[in-house]
Amino acid sequence: MVATPEFPPSTPGPASPTGDSALPRRTVLAGAAAGTLGLGMLATTAPALDERLGAAARADAGEYLIGVGISDITGPAAECGMMGYSQQDQTTAGIHLRPRARAFVFATGSERIVFAVAENAMIFQSVHHGVLAELARRFGDRYTERNVLLTSTHSHAVCGGAAHDYAYNLSILGFQQQVYDAEVNGLVEAIAAADGDLGPGTVALGRAELHNASVNRSRVAFDRNPAEDTAHFPEAIDPAVTTVSIAKGGRQVGEITWFATHNTSMTNQNRLISSDNKGYAAFTCEHTEHGVRYLDGAPDFVAAFAQTNAGDMSPNLNLRPGSGPTDDEFDNTRILGQRQYDAARAALATANPVTGPVGSVFCYIDLSDIAVDGRYTPDGAPRRTAPPAAGVSLFAGSVEDGPGLPGGPIPEGVRNPFLDALGGDPHRPAPAWLADAQAPKAIAVPFGLLPPAPWVPSVVPIQIVRLGDLYLAAAGGEFTIVAGLRVRRAVAAALGVGLDQVLLQGYANAYHEYVTTPEEYDAQQYEGASTLFGRYTLPAYQQEFTRLAAALAAGTSVPRGPAPRDLSHLQPNFVPAPGPDTALPGHDFGATLTQPAASYTRGTRASVEFLSAHPKHNPRRNGTFLEVQRSAGGRWVRVANEGEWAVRFHWSKRAPATSVAAFTWDIPADTVPGRYRFVHFADRLAADGRLSPIVGISNEFDIA
């Protein structure tokens, strides 16, 4: 059944120049609204998919048209506030494992969907809007808010500042254009690559369980749920692992794995950019198993490790930051990532072919003012959601993972000019009507009432995407496992499918913090205090997802809903741009300040230090700051590079404006013996504003 739009499509916006500063941060949803209402709305302005490929995919035969793509979303590696722990003094100072965006396009007949996973902290609505605007410019109405699902792995070791929401830029000291551009451009590049890769393929789905990669960090709240809910999770964790395998031409070309655990093995003391445990799982699958080299052009295999309902799931198995199974955050990142990778292998061993159509349905809802029918509330009485407010427990953060108040508690004596610009202290008394609406929450910050505009969004998207027998219920919250279970039950009932065919896709298309059950909310632990729209947030979601699922099942349209806000014109930034670079006396840019040793053995660590330039002058997205090269046949061949697990980049600054780039390389046990060297790349800013490339080359060394 083909749906008829209930509003006219928007007009695609003007073309933008290429490059990471090209996409405007004032993002109008140019053409993105087209076809958002129901099933069957196919793009018509761009060349038809079947014309390009010469044949339609046959979903009933288990065959789809499939494309995969990947790009880099790494932000500036120096002096950029990090997103997740909300610590004003946690700024980037290097790179460990580069975060990437991975995209998958699935098409059958006249319908297609995009599933894109970003290894960032959150998909803010600013990024969602920016991606859709650029997709509309490139592809017309082929890819819209209806059929594009963007989700985040929720790493806390990445750059912040991409949001247009003041609460999430507070500790970052404002909106960061470089970070926004990196995330929007990287996601668009990945989706465009997947679109260009479309070809006939097949999908298989397998399931497994993983019991040693998560722990419930809010057991007091979890235990308040009814027995019918807690019995579903006897260990108080969600062990479900769901893996989709993608093959083309008889060869595996990609996979997507869903598992619920916070991507927070790296602590708030870390300053290296990292995609954390889920990034390690993806790196192991792509690089170690399938031989992907990210600097060698388009890879022939792409793997994403996505979230589900991870709101109360911690990877810190000892319930302390950076602890469990070891007390080293890097080891924990590797071990938790390896366990997710291994669980995906187990799931693939059970995989069966996926058949059936693809489809999607989408709308916006105003979470601050939803009338909830008594069918969805614990006591059967009709209720309402409330304008957003944070509870006092949010100040403590999740003690198992790290402090987490958006904006962070500002240490005494530390000035925050961004906070000053917004009007000073946000901790003001809430009016009685809001206190009543949010009860039993003790309100610390009434986000929805703060100037110059509410500090968090209230109008947010919800979406259901279908891939054959698998359904993703997507929303921008961090759902606890029981909250996710209740949404899954509601969607499965409305669709008439099994519970295991529905996943809660959290961290999707927007971000508005947590979603707990009403019973968990009453405990006012960190997650309940962070459930911004009150006790009946989850019942509102159950109601709205039921409405969306019924429309998907019937092939009917739903209204788009209220329009999301646009605050792109009200985005201050109080982080000064780095000025011209200076060299150390007696040294040229690129000079090797500390040479590697003359020789190393396999399994040891090599190190080097260069006189460099500020990484903000060129973040080198889709590139690298360091290559490890081996002499082979009279030429130098790259064997490792910054951005991969074995190489770490540590940036530091010496007065007045001198950058030092230090690198370490953990030499793998299977490294080929021979002659090696380090080569460093950067770009220096001169006093006249010109950028010039820097290349530093170390002494050669042997690996025996």
N, C-alpha and C positions, 0 to 999 in steps of 0.2 A: 504494500500500500504506500503510495507516495503522498507525503504530507504537503500541505499548502502553507506557505509562510503567513503568519498573522501580522507581520509588519514588513515594510519594504527594506531590502538590503541597503547598507550604506555604500557610499561611493569610495573606491580605493583612493588612498591618499597619494601625495606626490612622491616621486622617486627620491631616494636618498643616495648620496655618494657612498662608496664602499669604505670600509675601515672601521676600527673600534670606536671612533668618535662620531660615526656617521649617523646613527639612529637617534632622532630627537627624543629627549626624555618627555616632552609633551606628547603623549601617545593617544591619538584618537583611534577608536576601533574601526579602522578603515576597511569596510567590507567584511569585518569579522562577524557581524551579526547575521550575515546571510546564511540561511539553512540551519539555524541553531535550534529549530523548534521540534524536530522529530526525525523519523527515519526517511531515508530516500532522497535527501537533498544533495545532488551532485553538482560539483563545479562545472560551469559551462564556458567561462571566459578563457581559460587556459586550454592548450591542446588536450584533446580527450585521451584518457589513459589507454583505451583500446587502440587508438590510432597509432600510438607510440610503440605498443607492444605487439600489435597484430592479432591478438586473441584475448578473449575474456577469461578471467579465472573461473574455475568451476568449484564453488564452495561445496556443493553436494557431493563432489568426488574427493573432498579433502584437499583441494588445491586452491591456493590463493595467489594473488599477486602481492609480492612482499619485497620491501626494501629496507636496508639497514644503513645507518650513518652514525658518525661520531665526530665530535670536535672538542676543543679545549676551552674551558671557561675559567681558567686561572686568572685571578686578579693581581693587583700589584703586590710584589713580594716584600715590600718594605713600607713601614709607617702607615698601614691601613688597619683600621679597627676590625677585629675579627668578630664574626657573627655567631651567636648561640649562647655563650655564657654571660654576655652583657657586662664584661669587665672593661672599664674605660682604658686601663693600662695594658690590655692584651692586644697588641698590634703586631702585624706581620713582620717577620725578620728572617725570611727564607722560604724554602720549599722542600717538602719531602716527597709527597706523592700527588701529582697534578690532578685536580678535579676535572672531570670531563662531562660532556652532555652526550647521551646516546639516544638515538631515535629509531623507531620501527614503524613502518607504514604497512597496513594490511588492507587489501581491497578485494571485494567480490562484486562482480557485475557493475552496478552503478553506485556502490557505496564503498567508503573507505574510512579508516580511522588512523590516527597517529597516537602512538604512546611514546613519550619522551621522558627520560630520567636524567635529572641534573644532579651532579654530586656537589650540591651547594647546601646552604643551611635551610632555606625555605624558598618556595615559589611565591614571591610577593605578587600582588595584583599588578603592580607597575611592570614587572617583567612579563607576566601573562599578557597584558595589553600590548606591550612593546613587541613581543614575538608575533602576536596575531596581526598587528598592523604591518609588520614587515612581510609576513607570509601573504597578506592580502595584496601588498604591492607587487610581490613576485609572482603570485599564482592566481590572482583574482579570488574567486570564491571556492577554489578547490579545497582549501584548508581554512576552517572557521572555528569559532569557539565551541561549536557543537561537536565537531569530530576530532579536535586536538585536545589531548590530555597531557598536561605537564605536571610532573611530580618530582619531589626532592628526596634525596637520601638522608638529609638532615645532619650533615656533618657540622660540627662546631669548630672546625679548624680551617675555616675558609674566610674570605673577605666579606665584610658587611658593607652596608650603605646603598644597596640597590633598591630599597623600599621607598615608597612615597608616604609611608606611615611613620609619624613622629616617634611613636613608642619604640620602633625597631631601629631607628637611626640615632637614638639618644646617646648610647655609649660610643657610637661611631663618630659623633660630632657632626652629623649631617649627611646629606645625600652625596654619594660618590659616583660621579659619572663613569669613571673607568670601570668600576665594578659592575654597574648596570650594563654598560656596553659589552663587557666580556660575557655576561650571562645571556643577554638577549642575542648577541651575534653568534655565540657558540651554539645556542639552542636552534636558531634559524639555520645555521650551517649544517647541523646534524640532520635536521628535518629535510632540508633541501638535498643533502646527500642521499638520504633514504628515498626521497622521491625519485632521484635520478637513478637509483639502483633497482627500481621496481622490475620484477620478473616473476615468472611462475614458481611457486614453491609450496611447501607443505608445512604443517604445524603439528606438533605432538605435545601432549601435556602429561606431566607426571607429578606425583606427590610423595612426600616423605615427612619425617618429623626430626626436629633438632632440639635436644633437651639440655645442652650445655653451652648455650650462647646467649642466654637472657635470664634475668631474675626479676621478680616483681618488686619494684622499689617503693610501692605504696600498698603494702599488704593490709595495713589497718583499714584503708578505704575499700580494697577489694573484698575483704571478708564481710563487709556490710551488705553485699549483694545477696539476693535470694539464692537458695540452694540450687534451683534449676539453672542458674547462671554459673555459680562457682563449680558445680559438678562437671561442667563442660571443660573446665581447666583445672584438673586435680592437682597440678603442681603450681597453680597460680601464674602460669605462663602460657603463651600461645605458641606451641611447638610446630605449627603447620608450616611446611615448606612447599611452595607451588612453583614448578618450573615449566616454562614453555620453551620448546626447542624448535628452531626454524631451519629448514633445509631447502636448498635450491640446487637443482641438477644432481641430486643424490648426495650432496655434501652439506654438512652442517655449517651454517653461516652466522648463526646467532642464537642467543637464548636470553630469557628474562626469568629471574628468580625473585619471588616475594617471600619475605620473612620479617617478623616483627621483633626488632631490637633497636634501641637507640644507637645512633652512629656516633658514639661519644666515648670511644676508648682513649682518644687523645684528650688531655685534661685542659683546664683553663690556665695552666702554667706553660703550655706549649705555645710557641710563636711561629712554627713552621706550617705553611699551608699543606693540608693533607685531606684526602678524600676518606680517610679513616677506615674502619673495618670493612664496610661495604665496598669502598674503593679498592682495598686490597683483594677482596674476593673477585671483583671484576678484573683487576690487573692480573691475578693468577690465572683466571680463565682465558683471558685474551693473550697475554704476553707469554706466560709460562707454558700453558697447555697448547695454545694455537700459534705461537710464534709471532704475534703482532708486534711490530715496531712502529711506534706512533709518529715518527718523523719520516717514515718511508712512503708516505702517500696513503690513499684510502685503504684501510685494512680489509681483509677478506673474512673477518669474523668480529662480531660485536656482542658483548655480554653486559647486561645491566642487572644489578642487584638492588631491588626496589623495596620500599617500606610497605607496611600495611598499618595495622592498629598498634603502634609501638608506644603509645602515650605513657604507659606505666612499666615498660620493659627496658631494663638497663643491661648493658653489656658488662658492667663492673660487678662481677659475680660475687665479690666480697662486700658489696654495698658500700664501697668507698671509692671516690674518684681515683682512677688509675690503678685499681686493685682488683685482681681476679681475671684470669687465673694466676698471674704474676703481679709483681709490683713495679713493672716497667711498662710505661704506656705504649712504647713502640712494639714491644713483644706482645702485649695484649691486642693491639691493632692487628698484628699478623695472625695471632692464634684465632681470634674471633672471626677474622676474615677467612682463614683457612677452613674453619668449621662450617661456615656458610657455603663455601665453595664445595666442600666434601658432601654436604647435605644436598646440594644441587645435583651432584653426580648420582647420589642415591635416588633422587626423584626421577632423574632421566632414565634410570634403569627400569622404572615402572611405566614409562610414557606410552600413551596410546594416541592414535591420530585424532586430531581435532577436525570436526566438520561443522557446517552450518554457517549462517551469514555473519557479517560484521554489521554493527550499527551503533548508534549513540543518540542520547537525548540530553538536553542541557537547559538550565535556567538559572536566574539569579533569585536569591531570597534575601530578605532583610531580617537578619537574625536578632535585631534589637526589638522587633515588634511582631512576633508571630503568635497568633491565637492557636493554641494547641488543643485539639479535641481530646476529650477524656479517654478515648480508646488508647491513647498513647502515654498517659500519665499513670504513676504508680497507684494513686487513689481513685482513679476513674473520673476525677473532676476536671473540667476545662481549666487550662492555665495559660499564661503568657510568658514569653521571654522578656528580657529587660535590656536597656542600654548597657553597653560594655563597661565593666568595672573590674579592677584587680583586687584580690583579697590580700590580707596582711601576710599570709603564709608564702605568698609569692616572693617576698623579700628574702626569705631564707633560701629560696631556690630548691632544687632537688639535691639534697645533701649527698645522695648516692652518686650523682654525676657532676654537680658543681652549681654554684649560685646562678640563678637564671632570671631575675627580674628584668623585663624589657627596659633597657635604659640603665639597669644596674643600680644598686645602692651607691650614691655618690659619696666617696670617702670625705670625711671632714677636712676642710681646707683645700679640697681639689675643686677647681672651677670648671664648670661645664658651660661654655658660651652658647652652645646649642640650646640648653635648658633655659639660659637667661633670655635668649631671643624669643622663646616660646611663652615667656611670662613668669619664669621662676619656678618655685617649688610646686610640683604637681600634687603633693600630699595635702589636699584640702578636704574639709568635711563634706561628706556626701549628703544631699538632701534626704529628708525622711522617706519620701516616696521611693527613692532609689534604694535606700537601705532595706525597706520592706520588700521591694521587688527582688533583691539579691539575697535575702535571708536564706540560710543562716550565715552568709558570708559577712565578715567584718571588712568593710571596704577600706582599702588603702589609697587607691588612685581611681577616681571616676573618669576613666579614659574617654567615655562618650560625651563628657561635659566640658572638656578642657579646651582652651583657646590655642591657636586661632581656628582650629577645626578638630573634630574628634581624632584622637591619636591612633586609633585603630579602625579598620573598615568594619561596617555593619552589613552592607550589601555585598554578599559573597556568592560565588558560583557553586552549584552542585551539578553532578553529571553522572550518568551511567553509560559505560562503554561495553559493548559486547564483542567478543572474539570467539565465534563458534559457541562452544558450550560454557565459556568462561565469561563472567560478568564482573566488572569493576565499578563499585559505588564510590565515586571520587568526591572528596571535599577537602577544604583547607585547614582542617583541625588536626590536632594530635589526639586521636581517639584511644582511650584505654581499651584493653582487650575485651572487656565485657560490653563497653559502649559499642565497639565494633561488631561484636556478636549480635547485639540487638538490631543494629542497622542491617546486618546480613540476613537475619531472620525475616525482617520486614520486607526486604527486597526479594528474597527467595520466595516468600509467600505470595507476593504480588505477581511475580513472574511464573509461579508454578514450577520451580526447579529445586534441585537439592541444595542444601546449605553449603556444601563444599564447592558448588559452582559459582559462589558469590564471594568476592574478596572486598574488604574495605580498603580503598585506596586513599590513605591519608596524605597530608602534605601536598595537596593537589590544587593547582590553579589559583591559589590564594593562601593567606595565612592569617589565622585569628586565634592562635594558641590552642588550649585544650578542650576536649569534650569528655566529660565523665558521666556516669550514670547519676540519677538523682540521689541514690543511696551513697555513692562515693562522694558526691558533692557535699553532702551533709558532714562528712568527716573534715572538710576544709584542709586537707593535705595540700601539698604544692599543686597537684593537678586540679583539685577542686577550686582552689583560689585562682587558678589560671583559666578556669572555665568562665570566660568573660561575660557571657550573656545570661547567666543565672542557672538556677536549678533545673529548668525545663529545656535546656539547650538540646540535650539528646532526644527527648520526646519530640521536639520540633523537627529534628533531623529525621527521625523515624517516620513522622507524618509526611514530610516533603519528599523523602526518598520513595515512600509508598506511592505517592502521586506520580513521580517520575517513572517508576517501574511499571505502573499500570499503563502509562502512555506508551512506553517502549513495547510492552507486550501487545498492545492493541494497534501499534503503528500509527498512533494519533499524535497531534502536536500539543505542545504546552506553551503558554505565554512565556515570553522571555523574562518577564519579571521586572523589578525596578532596575534602573540604570546604575551601574557602579560609579563611584565618584572619580574625579580626576583632580588630584592636587599637585600635578607636576609643576605648576607655576609657583608653588609655595614651598620650595625646597632649598633652604639655606645649607651652606657647607662651611664649617669653621676649621677645616684641616688645610693648612697652607700648602701650596704646591712647592715641591723642592726646587731650589734655585740652581744656578750653574754648579757643575761639579768642580772640585778642586783636587789636585794631586798632592801627594806627599813630597816634601823637598827632596830633590835628587832622584825622583822616580817619574817615569812616564805612565800614562794610563795603560793598563794591561800588564804592567810589570808583575812578575811573580814575587811576592813578598816572602812567602815560605815555600820552598821547593819540596817536592816529594822525595822520599828516600831513594837511594840508588837502586834498591831492589825490594821486592815483597814476595811472600809466599801466598798461595791460594788460601782463602779463609781468613786473611787478615784485612786490616783497614788501611787504605792509602789516603793521604790528605794533601791539600794544596791550598794556597791563599794568594789572591790576586788583588791588585789595586784596580778598583772598578768604578762604576757610576751608579747613580740612584736607579733602582729597578723601575720606578714610576716613569722614567723617561722612555722606557720601552719594556712593557711587561713580558714581551716575547711569547704572547699567546700563540699556540700551535708551533712553538719553537722550543728553544732551550737556552739556558745560561752556561751549560757545560757539556762538552763531549769527552768521553774517554775513548782514545784512539789507539789502535794497534798497528804496527808496521807490518805490511803484508805485500810482498811482491813489488817493492819499491814505491808503495803509496801508503797513505794513512787511512785506515778504515774505522768508522765509528762502531764501537762494541757496546757502549753504554752511554747514558746521558742523564742529566738532571731531569726530573719528572718521573723517573722510574724508581722502584723501591730501593735499590742498592745504593743510590746516590742521594746525598743530602746537601742542600745549599743553605749556608748560614750567612746572613747579611749583617754587617755592623757599620756604624758610622763613627768617624773620628773628626774632631773639629778641624776646620769650621764646616766643611761640606764634603768630606772625603768618605767614599764608600769602599768597604773592604768585602770581598766575596770569598768566603772560605767554603771548600767542598770536601766531602769525604766520600770514598767509594769502598763499599764492602765487597771485597773481591770474591766472586763465587767460586765454589769448589771445582767447577768444571771449566774454569777459565783456561784458554789456550796459552801455554807458556810463550813468552816472546817479549818484544820491546814495545813499551807503551808510553803515552804522554797524555796530559790534560790540555784541553783547549777551551778557553773561556770567551764568551760573547756578551757584549753589553753595548749601550749607546750613551755617550756623554753629551751633556748640554753645555754649550759654550756661553760666555757672557753675552754674545750677540744673538743668542736664541737659536743658534744652529745645532742640530744633532749630528754627531759623528760616530761611526761604529768603532768599537773597541774589540780587538782580538788579542788575547793573552795566551801564550804558549809556554808550558812548563818545561823543565828539563825532562829528558827521557828517563825511563826506569824499566827495570826488568821484572818479570814475573816468572819464577822458576818452579 
